[in-house]
Amino acid sequence: MRLQGIENFIAISEAGSIRAAARQLGISQPALTRSLQALEKELGVRLMRRGVQGVSLTPEGITFSARARVVQSEMEKAAAEFRQGLDTAGELVTLGLSAIAIDLILPELVLAMRRRFPKTRIRIVELFPSPLLSIIRDTPVELAVTQRTQSDLEAGLNYRPLFDIQLRIGARAGHPLAGTRELDELVGATWLATTVPGNANDRVTHSMKTAGLPAPTFAVHCGSMRHLIDIAALSDMLLQMPASTLRPLVESGKLSEVHLTNPLAMLRVGLYSRADSPPTRAAKAATQIISAIARRYAASGELRSTAPRVNRL
């Protein structure tokens, strides 16, 4: 399969028509049509439908498009590395982080990367855990730090555990459930979530199920912890979060902590990367920095602690 054929396919899908893509590429329309036909013949599937309004991707074309863009991105990264030699000036590293990962590692990661490679550009993608895995498999995102799901590791991805987190429960100051100590007393409460709807890997859901209790009710799902904290502070909805996130909020009086006698199930966070793509120098550096942060958390035991903190209501 020729790279030019893949690039021509991407150009057509982005332009919306063979005529427009041919104009942008500076080649004839018949030549571009032959390139697309040769690619479809080689793959044995139809990638595009032609119509008076232009072209549209078939289901097979949509699947191939995701893979093709990864190939294109990898070639662009390889070319950039050869041009730059040992210098990472101008290199772009794209990292996917879940809400909890952003809170725990992002500031230190960015500062350390800037010290090591001051000219490297950093792009952060903040999303729910499940979509992050699809993004790292099918797009230019090089690394993702997010929770480990209960499902088997998807093909094409590498995984390394980083740290376990004992999640706490945050509630607005003066919340009627602030004095709750047992999980069954939270049955009927409404929750905020950093996971997608229906995600059984959520720690509240897992803890309720393990205790033989009804599944919790989630009213809002959002990939941003900051937004969920603001909602929790103004409502009666509960939010699970790391102690390091909740602590300053309790100390400032914005939230209080619901101290359970038996804490929620532990959350495992890990680092995902594509198995079939060698990392760039910036991605290698990011992996080293993230691993160092994780080792420090593991050594301190801070994230696994179940010791309660005093609420200031």
Short mmCIF file of the C-alpha atoms (twelve columns), coordinates in Angstrom:
data_MODEL
# 
_entry.id   MODEL 
# 
loop_
_atom_site.group_PDB 
_atom_site.id 
_atom_site.type_symbol 
_atom_site.label_atom_id 
_atom_site.label_alt_id 
_atom_site.label_comp_id 
_atom_site.label_asym_id 
_atom_site.label_seq_id 
_atom_site.Cartn_x 
_atom_site.Cartn_y 
_atom_site.Cartn_z 
_atom_site.pdbx_PDB_model_num 
ATOM 1   C CA . MET A 1   0.000   0.000  0.000   1 
ATOM 2   C CA . ARG A 2   1.493   3.311  -1.104  1 
ATOM 3   C CA . LEU A 3   1.611   6.246  1.287   1 
ATOM 4   C CA . GLN A 4   0.592   8.583  -1.553  1 
ATOM 5   C CA . GLY A 5   -2.636  6.668  -1.976  1 
ATOM 6   C CA . ILE A 6   -3.408  7.063  1.747   1 
ATOM 7   C CA . GLU A 7   -2.648  10.786 1.610   1 
ATOM 8   C CA . ASN A 8   -4.853  11.191 -1.466  1 
ATOM 9   C CA . PHE A 9   -7.712  9.398  0.311   1 
ATOM 10  C CA . ILE A 10  -7.414  11.715 3.332   1 
ATOM 11  C CA . ALA A 11  -7.352  14.753 1.050   1 
ATOM 12  C CA . ILE A 12  -10.560 13.658 -0.687  1 
ATOM 13  C CA . SER A 13  -12.355 12.946 2.598   1 
ATOM 14  C CA . GLU A 14  -11.350 16.363 3.982   1 
ATOM 15  C CA . ALA A 15  -12.207 18.290 0.806   1 
ATOM 16  C CA . GLY A 16  -15.552 16.550 0.350   1 
ATOM 17  C CA . SER A 17  -15.098 15.956 -3.377  1 
ATOM 18  C CA . ILE A 18  -12.531 14.576 -5.790  1 
ATOM 19  C CA . ARG A 19  -12.550 17.779 -7.805  1 
ATOM 20  C CA . ALA A 20  -11.776 19.980 -4.777  1 
ATOM 21  C CA . ALA A 21  -9.077  17.584 -3.524  1 
ATOM 22  C CA . ALA A 22  -7.437  17.454 -6.963  1 
ATOM 23  C CA . ARG A 23  -7.328  21.247 -7.034  1 
ATOM 24  C CA . GLN A 24  -5.724  21.381 -3.581  1 
ATOM 25  C CA . LEU A 25  -3.173  18.681 -4.408  1 
ATOM 26  C CA . GLY A 26  -2.311  20.137 -7.795  1 
ATOM 27  C CA . ILE A 27  -3.054  16.948 -9.739  1 
ATOM 28  C CA . SER A 28  -5.681  16.025 -12.298 1 
ATOM 29  C CA . GLN A 29  -9.088  14.762 -11.272 1 
ATOM 30  C CA . PRO A 30  -8.765  11.510 -13.310 1 
ATOM 31  C CA . ALA A 31  -5.402  10.786 -11.657 1 
ATOM 32  C CA . LEU A 32  -6.902  11.243 -8.191  1 
ATOM 33  C CA . THR A 33  -9.863  9.045  -9.124  1 
ATOM 34  C CA . ARG A 34  -7.498  6.289  -10.282 1 
ATOM 35  C CA . SER A 35  -5.568  6.588  -7.009  1 
ATOM 36  C CA . LEU A 36  -8.746  6.103  -4.977  1 
ATOM 37  C CA . GLN A 37  -9.880  3.194  -7.143  1 
ATOM 38  C CA . ALA A 38  -6.496  1.490  -6.777  1 
ATOM 39  C CA . LEU A 39  -6.668  1.855  -2.989  1 
ATOM 40  C CA . GLU A 40  -10.186 0.419  -2.862  1 
ATOM 41  C CA . LYS A 41  -9.137  -2.467 -5.105  1 
ATOM 42  C CA . GLU A 42  -6.164  -3.237 -2.891  1 
ATOM 43  C CA . LEU A 43  -8.301  -3.192 0.263   1 
ATOM 44  C CA . GLY A 44  -11.179 -5.037 -1.366  1 
ATOM 45  C CA . VAL A 45  -13.799 -2.627 -0.018  1 
ATOM 46  C CA . ARG A 46  -15.549 0.523  -1.135  1 
ATOM 47  C CA . LEU A 47  -14.309 3.494  0.858   1 
ATOM 48  C CA . MET A 48  -16.393 6.316  -0.605  1 
ATOM 49  C CA . ARG A 49  -19.754 6.900  -2.229  1 
ATOM 50  C CA . ARG A 50  -19.800 9.355  -5.113  1 
ATOM 51  C CA . GLY A 51  -22.773 11.650 -5.595  1 
ATOM 52  C CA . VAL A 52  -23.778 14.984 -7.097  1 
ATOM 53  C CA . GLN A 53  -22.985 16.677 -3.774  1 
ATOM 54  C CA . GLY A 54  -19.508 15.177 -3.597  1 
ATOM 55  C CA . VAL A 55  -18.275 12.092 -1.737  1 
ATOM 56  C CA . SER A 56  -19.166 10.506 1.575   1 
ATOM 57  C CA . LEU A 57  -17.381 7.786  3.515   1 
ATOM 58  C CA . THR A 58  -18.813 4.289  3.715   1 
ATOM 59  C CA . PRO A 59  -18.685 2.507  7.096   1 
ATOM 60  C CA . GLU A 60  -15.502 0.827  5.875   1 
ATOM 61  C CA . GLY A 61  -14.189 4.228  4.793   1 
ATOM 62  C CA . ILE A 62  -14.813 5.678  8.253   1 
ATOM 63  C CA . THR A 63  -12.836 2.837  9.851   1 
ATOM 64  C CA . PHE A 64  -10.006 3.168  7.353   1 
ATOM 65  C CA . SER A 65  -9.944  6.949  7.756   1 
ATOM 66  C CA . ALA A 66  -9.127  6.653  11.468  1 
ATOM 67  C CA . ARG A 67  -6.208  4.321  10.748  1 
ATOM 68  C CA . ALA A 68  -5.037  6.362  7.776   1 
ATOM 69  C CA . ARG A 69  -4.772  9.517  9.847   1 
ATOM 70  C CA . VAL A 70  -2.619  7.699  12.388  1 
ATOM 71  C CA . VAL A 71  -0.320  6.549  9.579   1 
ATOM 72  C CA . GLN A 72  -0.117  10.100 8.251   1 
ATOM 73  C CA . SER A 73  0.627   11.459 11.726  1 
ATOM 74  C CA . GLU A 74  3.366   8.872  12.301  1 
ATOM 75  C CA . MET A 75  5.026   9.768  9.009   1 
ATOM 76  C CA . GLU A 76  4.870   13.464 9.857   1 
ATOM 77  C CA . LYS A 77  6.468   12.796 13.254  1 
ATOM 78  C CA . ALA A 78  9.198   10.699 11.653  1 
ATOM 79  C CA . ALA A 79  9.945   13.417 9.114   1 
ATOM 80  C CA . ALA A 80  10.048  16.054 11.852  1 
ATOM 81  C CA . GLU A 81  12.481  13.960 13.903  1 
ATOM 82  C CA . PHE A 82  14.848  13.549 10.966  1 
ATOM 83  C CA . ARG A 83  14.709  17.269 10.231  1 
ATOM 84  C CA . GLN A 84  15.345  18.191 13.845  1 
ATOM 85  C CA . GLY A 85  18.131  15.663 14.486  1 
ATOM 86  C CA . LEU A 86  18.773  15.627 18.220  1 
ATOM 87  C CA . ASP A 87  16.874  18.862 18.782  1 
ATOM 88  C CA . THR A 88  13.202  18.700 19.846  1 
ATOM 89  C CA . ALA A 89  12.528  22.313 18.839  1 
ATOM 90  C CA . GLY A 90  9.010   22.659 17.519  1 
ATOM 91  C CA . GLU A 91  8.043   19.063 18.302  1 
ATOM 92  C CA . LEU A 92  4.426   18.587 19.358  1 
ATOM 93  C CA . VAL A 93  3.550   15.944 21.938  1 
ATOM 94  C CA . THR A 94  -0.132  15.174 22.471  1 
ATOM 95  C CA . LEU A 95  -1.195  13.683 25.808  1 
ATOM 96  C CA . GLY A 96  -4.622  12.403 26.815  1 
ATOM 97  C CA . LEU A 97  -5.543  12.766 30.471  1 
ATOM 98  C CA . SER A 98  -8.651  11.888 32.452  1 
ATOM 99  C CA . ALA A 99  -10.008 14.411 34.947  1 
ATOM 100 C CA . ILE A 100 -8.324  12.729 37.917  1 
ATOM 101 C CA . ALA A 101 -5.002  12.426 36.079  1 
ATOM 102 C CA . ILE A 102 -5.081  16.117 35.187  1 
ATOM 103 C CA . ASP A 103 -5.536  17.062 38.825  1 
ATOM 104 C CA . LEU A 104 -2.737  14.807 40.057  1 
ATOM 105 C CA . ILE A 105 0.030   15.136 37.467  1 
ATOM 106 C CA . LEU A 106 -0.616  17.858 34.884  1 
ATOM 107 C CA . PRO A 107 1.016   20.947 36.465  1 
ATOM 108 C CA . GLU A 108 4.205   19.113 37.447  1 
ATOM 109 C CA . LEU A 109 4.338   17.280 34.117  1 
ATOM 110 C CA . VAL A 110 4.074   20.462 32.062  1 
ATOM 111 C CA . LEU A 111 6.664   22.344 34.131  1 
ATOM 112 C CA . ALA A 112 9.132   19.448 33.969  1 
ATOM 113 C CA . MET A 113 8.637   19.072 30.216  1 
ATOM 114 C CA . ARG A 114 9.180   22.788 29.689  1 
ATOM 115 C CA . ARG A 115 12.403  22.688 31.693  1 
ATOM 116 C CA . ARG A 116 13.731  19.745 29.708  1 
ATOM 117 C CA . PHE A 117 12.484  20.763 26.247  1 
ATOM 118 C CA . PRO A 118 11.588  24.472 26.353  1 
ATOM 119 C CA . LYS A 119 10.688  24.601 22.654  1 
ATOM 120 C CA . THR A 120 8.506   21.508 22.607  1 
ATOM 121 C CA . ARG A 121 4.790   22.174 22.304  1 
ATOM 122 C CA . ILE A 122 2.386   20.257 24.527  1 
ATOM 123 C CA . ARG A 123 -1.232  19.508 23.672  1 
ATOM 124 C CA . ILE A 124 -3.511  18.186 26.430  1 
ATOM 125 C CA . VAL A 125 -6.721  16.314 25.596  1 
ATOM 126 C CA . GLU A 126 -9.081  16.027 28.579  1 
ATOM 127 C CA . LEU A 127 -11.777 13.405 28.146  1 
ATOM 128 C CA . PHE A 128 -13.610 10.541 29.826  1 
ATOM 129 C CA . PRO A 129 -11.481 7.410  30.418  1 
ATOM 130 C CA . SER A 130 -13.118 5.167  27.791  1 
ATOM 131 C CA . PRO A 131 -12.886 7.608  24.844  1 
ATOM 132 C CA . LEU A 132 -9.259  8.275  25.748  1 
ATOM 133 C CA . LEU A 133 -8.389  4.682  24.895  1 
ATOM 134 C CA . SER A 134 -10.084 4.968  21.495  1 
ATOM 135 C CA . ILE A 135 -8.289  8.248  20.877  1 
ATOM 136 C CA . ILE A 136 -4.840  6.834  21.623  1 
ATOM 137 C CA . ARG A 137 -5.539  3.831  19.396  1 
ATOM 138 C CA . ASP A 138 -6.954  5.757  16.436  1 
ATOM 139 C CA . THR A 139 -5.512  9.310  16.563  1 
ATOM 140 C CA . PRO A 140 -2.175  11.110 17.040  1 
ATOM 141 C CA . VAL A 141 -2.486  11.111 20.866  1 
ATOM 142 C CA . GLU A 142 0.719   9.402  22.004  1 
ATOM 143 C CA . LEU A 143 0.098   8.742  25.702  1 
ATOM 144 C CA . ALA A 144 -2.979  8.548  27.920  1 
ATOM 145 C CA . VAL A 145 -3.089  8.555  31.710  1 
ATOM 146 C CA . THR A 146 -6.411  7.285  32.974  1 
ATOM 147 C CA . GLN A 147 -8.045  4.622  35.089  1 
ATOM 148 C CA . ARG A 148 -7.618  0.945  34.234  1 
ATOM 149 C CA . THR A 149 -10.888 -0.586 33.130  1 
ATOM 150 C CA . GLN A 150 -12.067 -4.031 34.172  1 
ATOM 151 C CA . SER A 151 -12.163 -5.144 30.535  1 
ATOM 152 C CA . ASP A 152 -9.197  -6.778 28.883  1 
ATOM 153 C CA . LEU A 153 -6.556  -4.483 27.415  1 
ATOM 154 C CA . GLU A 154 -7.502  -3.598 23.857  1 
ATOM 155 C CA . ALA A 155 -5.316  -4.831 21.031  1 
ATOM 156 C CA . GLY A 156 -2.641  -2.405 19.971  1 
ATOM 157 C CA . LEU A 157 -2.206  -0.755 23.381  1 
ATOM 158 C CA . ASN A 158 0.476   -1.058 26.025  1 
ATOM 159 C CA . TYR A 159 -0.376  -0.437 29.673  1 
ATOM 160 C CA . ARG A 160 1.697   0.174  32.782  1 
ATOM 161 C CA . PRO A 161 0.159   0.739  36.231  1 
ATOM 162 C CA . LEU A 162 1.074   4.019  37.918  1 
ATOM 163 C CA . PHE A 163 -0.723  4.284  41.258  1 
ATOM 164 C CA . ASP A 164 -3.834  3.299  43.198  1 
ATOM 165 C CA . ILE A 165 -6.120  5.981  44.585  1 
ATOM 166 C CA . GLN A 166 -8.427  5.814  47.585  1 
ATOM 167 C CA . LEU A 167 -11.193 8.116  46.400  1 
ATOM 168 C CA . ARG A 168 -12.994 10.367 48.882  1 
ATOM 169 C CA . ILE A 169 -16.525 11.747 48.743  1 
ATOM 170 C CA . GLY A 170 -17.036 15.477 48.535  1 
ATOM 171 C CA . ALA A 171 -20.263 17.329 49.327  1 
ATOM 172 C CA . ARG A 172 -21.216 20.969 49.656  1 
ATOM 173 C CA . ALA A 173 -20.646 22.595 53.015  1 
ATOM 174 C CA . GLY A 174 -23.656 21.901 55.217  1 
ATOM 175 C CA . HIS A 175 -24.826 18.957 53.092  1 
ATOM 176 C CA . PRO A 176 -27.491 16.858 54.908  1 
ATOM 177 C CA . LEU A 177 -25.420 13.706 54.256  1 
ATOM 178 C CA . ALA A 178 -22.142 15.193 55.538  1 
ATOM 179 C CA . GLY A 179 -22.311 13.124 58.732  1 
ATOM 180 C CA . THR A 180 -22.952 9.829  56.922  1 
ATOM 181 C CA . ARG A 181 -20.658 6.956  57.854  1 
ATOM 182 C CA . GLU A 182 -22.112 3.924  56.077  1 
ATOM 183 C CA . LEU A 183 -22.407 3.347  52.333  1 
ATOM 184 C CA . ASP A 184 -26.018 2.132  52.559  1 
ATOM 185 C CA . GLU A 185 -26.989 5.548  53.939  1 
ATOM 186 C CA . LEU A 186 -26.005 7.026  50.571  1 
ATOM 187 C CA . VAL A 187 -28.550 4.930  48.668  1 
ATOM 188 C CA . GLY A 188 -30.833 7.373  46.897  1 
ATOM 189 C CA . ALA A 189 -28.220 10.144 46.769  1 
ATOM 190 C CA . THR A 190 -27.516 11.817 43.453  1 
ATOM 191 C CA . TRP A 191 -23.959 11.823 42.117  1 
ATOM 192 C CA . LEU A 192 -21.673 13.640 39.715  1 
ATOM 193 C CA . ALA A 193 -19.316 11.526 37.595  1 
ATOM 194 C CA . THR A 194 -16.093 11.853 35.616  1 
ATOM 195 C CA . THR A 195 -17.020 8.673  33.717  1 
ATOM 196 C CA . VAL A 196 -19.366 8.148  30.785  1 
ATOM 197 C CA . PRO A 197 -22.977 7.043  31.445  1 
ATOM 198 C CA . GLY A 198 -23.302 3.333  32.102  1 
ATOM 199 C CA . ASN A 199 -19.656 2.820  33.064  1 
ATOM 200 C CA . ALA A 200 -19.632 -0.059 35.540  1 
ATOM 201 C CA . ASN A 201 -15.983 0.675  36.386  1 
ATOM 202 C CA . ASP A 202 -17.007 3.742  38.377  1 
ATOM 203 C CA . ARG A 203 -15.858 3.233  41.974  1 
ATOM 204 C CA . VAL A 204 -19.167 4.243  43.571  1 
ATOM 205 C CA . THR A 205 -21.030 1.853  41.283  1 
ATOM 206 C CA . HIS A 206 -18.529 -0.916 42.003  1 
ATOM 207 C CA . SER A 207 -18.695 -0.334 45.765  1 
ATOM 208 C CA . MET A 208 -22.504 -0.292 45.790  1 
ATOM 209 C CA . LYS A 209 -22.678 -3.460 43.704  1 
ATOM 210 C CA . THR A 210 -20.141 -5.253 45.921  1 
ATOM 211 C CA . ALA A 211 -22.173 -4.327 49.012  1 
ATOM 212 C CA . GLY A 212 -25.387 -5.619 47.423  1 
ATOM 213 C CA . LEU A 213 -26.866 -2.111 47.220  1 
ATOM 214 C CA . PRO A 214 -28.836 -0.489 44.390  1 
ATOM 215 C CA . ALA A 215 -26.792 1.226  41.698  1 
ATOM 216 C CA . PRO A 216 -26.193 4.927  42.355  1 
ATOM 217 C CA . THR A 217 -27.943 7.648  40.383  1 
ATOM 218 C CA . PHE A 218 -25.673 9.887  38.306  1 
ATOM 219 C CA . ALA A 219 -27.210 13.160 37.205  1 
ATOM 220 C CA . VAL A 220 -24.224 14.780 35.486  1 
ATOM 221 C CA . HIS A 221 -21.307 13.250 33.569  1 
ATOM 222 C CA . CYS A 222 -18.430 15.581 32.771  1 
ATOM 223 C CA . GLY A 223 -14.778 15.112 31.815  1 
ATOM 224 C CA . SER A 224 -13.694 18.178 33.803  1 
ATOM 225 C CA . MET A 225 -13.206 17.817 37.556  1 
ATOM 226 C CA . ARG A 226 -13.164 21.596 37.999  1 
ATOM 227 C CA . HIS A 227 -16.655 21.976 36.574  1 
ATOM 228 C CA . LEU A 228 -17.989 19.113 38.691  1 
ATOM 229 C CA . ILE A 229 -16.525 20.665 41.844  1 
ATOM 230 C CA . ASP A 230 -18.348 23.912 41.104  1 
ATOM 231 C CA . ILE A 231 -21.617 22.014 40.641  1 
ATOM 232 C CA . ALA A 232 -21.117 20.010 43.840  1 
ATOM 233 C CA . ALA A 233 -20.508 23.201 45.830  1 
ATOM 234 C CA . LEU A 234 -23.872 24.603 44.703  1 
ATOM 235 C CA . SER A 235 -26.041 21.475 44.878  1 
ATOM 236 C CA . ASP A 236 -26.802 18.366 46.912  1 
ATOM 237 C CA . MET A 237 -25.012 16.104 44.428  1 
ATOM 238 C CA . LEU A 238 -22.012 14.110 45.661  1 
ATOM 239 C CA . LEU A 239 -18.642 13.786 43.956  1 
ATOM 240 C CA . GLN A 240 -15.833 11.243 44.321  1 
ATOM 241 C CA . MET A 241 -12.281 12.596 44.052  1 
ATOM 242 C CA . PRO A 242 -8.712  12.071 45.314  1 
ATOM 243 C CA . ALA A 243 -7.825  13.332 48.788  1 
ATOM 244 C CA . SER A 244 -5.325  15.792 47.319  1 
ATOM 245 C CA . THR A 245 -8.141  17.391 45.340  1 
ATOM 246 C CA . LEU A 246 -10.651 17.430 48.185  1 
ATOM 247 C CA . ARG A 247 -8.302  18.623 50.930  1 
ATOM 248 C CA . PRO A 248 -7.902  22.286 49.876  1 
ATOM 249 C CA . LEU A 249 -11.613 22.478 49.107  1 
ATOM 250 C CA . VAL A 250 -12.430 21.326 52.645  1 
ATOM 251 C CA . GLU A 251 -9.893  23.719 54.126  1 
ATOM 252 C CA . SER A 252 -11.376 26.638 52.179  1 
ATOM 253 C CA . GLY A 253 -14.914 25.710 53.199  1 
ATOM 254 C CA . LYS A 254 -16.078 25.118 49.621  1 
ATOM 255 C CA . LEU A 255 -16.767 21.407 50.208  1 
ATOM 256 C CA . SER A 256 -16.968 18.989 53.114  1 
ATOM 257 C CA . GLU A 257 -15.984 15.329 53.196  1 
ATOM 258 C CA . VAL A 258 -18.326 12.380 53.755  1 
ATOM 259 C CA . HIS A 259 -16.240 9.985  55.895  1 
ATOM 260 C CA . LEU A 260 -17.284 6.387  55.281  1 
ATOM 261 C CA . THR A 261 -16.379 3.666  57.784  1 
ATOM 262 C CA . ASN A 262 -15.612 1.363  54.839  1 
ATOM 263 C CA . PRO A 263 -14.061 3.452  52.040  1 
ATOM 264 C CA . LEU A 264 -14.884 3.189  48.363  1 
ATOM 265 C CA . ALA A 265 -13.154 0.603  46.177  1 
ATOM 266 C CA . MET A 266 -9.639  1.566  45.137  1 
ATOM 267 C CA . LEU A 267 -9.121  3.179  41.726  1 
ATOM 268 C CA . ARG A 268 -6.118  2.146  39.628  1 
ATOM 269 C CA . VAL A 269 -4.600  4.689  37.254  1 
ATOM 270 C CA . GLY A 270 -2.156  3.734  34.535  1 
ATOM 271 C CA . LEU A 271 -0.319  4.879  31.441  1 
ATOM 272 C CA . TYR A 272 -1.494  3.755  27.995  1 
ATOM 273 C CA . SER A 273 0.509   3.971  24.781  1 
ATOM 274 C CA . ARG A 274 0.280   2.489  21.303  1 
ATOM 275 C CA . ALA A 275 2.120   -0.809 21.019  1 
ATOM 276 C CA . ASP A 276 2.883   -0.477 17.306  1 
ATOM 277 C CA . SER A 277 4.405   3.023  17.303  1 
ATOM 278 C CA . PRO A 278 7.846   3.994  18.642  1 
ATOM 279 C CA . PRO A 279 7.550   7.021  20.946  1 
ATOM 280 C CA . THR A 280 9.065   10.366 20.046  1 
ATOM 281 C CA . ARG A 281 11.795  11.828 22.266  1 
ATOM 282 C CA . ALA A 282 9.231   14.151 23.869  1 
ATOM 283 C CA . ALA A 283 6.864   11.228 24.519  1 
ATOM 284 C CA . LYS A 284 9.707   9.248  26.104  1 
ATOM 285 C CA . ALA A 285 10.500  12.202 28.348  1 
ATOM 286 C CA . ALA A 286 6.833   12.585 29.301  1 
ATOM 287 C CA . THR A 287 6.700   8.885  30.195  1 
ATOM 288 C CA . GLN A 288 9.766   9.240  32.442  1 
ATOM 289 C CA . ILE A 289 8.330   12.299 34.203  1 
ATOM 290 C CA . ILE A 290 4.921   10.674 34.706  1 
ATOM 291 C CA . SER A 291 6.574   7.523  36.081  1 
ATOM 292 C CA . ALA A 292 8.658   9.597  38.519  1 
ATOM 293 C CA . ILE A 293 5.540   11.382 39.784  1 
ATOM 294 C CA . ALA A 294 3.812   8.017  40.209  1 
ATOM 295 C CA . ARG A 295 6.746   6.575  42.178  1 
ATOM 296 C CA . ARG A 296 6.660   9.537  44.539  1 
ATOM 297 C CA . TYR A 297 2.921   9.104  45.116  1 
ATOM 298 C CA . ALA A 298 3.420   5.379  45.729  1 
ATOM 299 C CA . ALA A 299 6.242   5.994  48.206  1 
ATOM 300 C CA . SER A 300 4.283   8.602  50.158  1 
ATOM 301 C CA . GLY A 301 1.138   6.473  50.443  1 
ATOM 302 C CA . GLU A 302 -0.872  9.678  50.251  1 
ATOM 303 C CA . LEU A 303 -3.242  8.482  47.532  1 
ATOM 304 C CA . ARG A 304 -4.034  5.215  49.333  1 
ATOM 305 C CA . SER A 305 -4.656  6.717  52.750  1 
ATOM 306 C CA . THR A 306 -8.061  6.183  54.345  1 
ATOM 307 C CA . ALA A 307 -7.435  8.491  57.299  1 
ATOM 308 C CA . PRO A 308 -10.295 10.991 57.614  1 
ATOM 309 C CA . ARG A 309 -9.836  14.727 57.699  1 
ATOM 310 C CA . VAL A 310 -11.853 17.128 59.801  1 
ATOM 311 C CA . ASN A 311 -14.600 19.044 57.988  1 
ATOM 312 C CA . ARG A 312 -14.866 22.776 58.491  1 
ATOM 313 C CA . LEU A 313 -18.540 23.528 58.115  1 
# 
